Amino acid sequence: MGRTIAILVARLIFAAVFIMASTLKFFDMQSTADFIAAAGFPMSLFLAWVAAFFELALAFALLTGAFFSEAALAAGIYVLFLAFSFHGPGRWTGNQAEFGFFVDHFTFFAGLLFAAVHGPGETLALRTRTPLAAR
């Protein structure tokens, strides 16, 4: 019972993080686009919309268990991309908090990688047959 509860709580936390991130983007898409542009990316408004919908899709998959391992792996890659793109070594000078944000992304990545390998558990999970799920 404890294992099931821990897995469900972890799935809720993963989903909540991506729901919060996408919600903030949807509520102020221009600020997100400005942040993306400040990091040097072109087509920032388009990328902001893509990020918001991608995060929403990740939340859905992590919450429901549908394509869970693939979503957790994609989320992990995305989190590493965000760490280097928005909080990487070039941003540490004069702002020690950026280093903390950078490191935090790696702890989140570790949890997502663990989730990708172990799957969504047996309770409240939609079953999908994919190469990563077939173990």
Secondary structure by P-SEA (a helix, b strand, c coil): caaaaaaaaaaaaaaaaaaaaaaaaaacaaaaaaaaaaacccaaaaaaaaaaaaaaaaaaaaaaccaaaaaaaaaaaaaaaaaaaccccccccccaaaaaaaaaaaaaaaaaaaaaaaccccccbbbbbcccccc
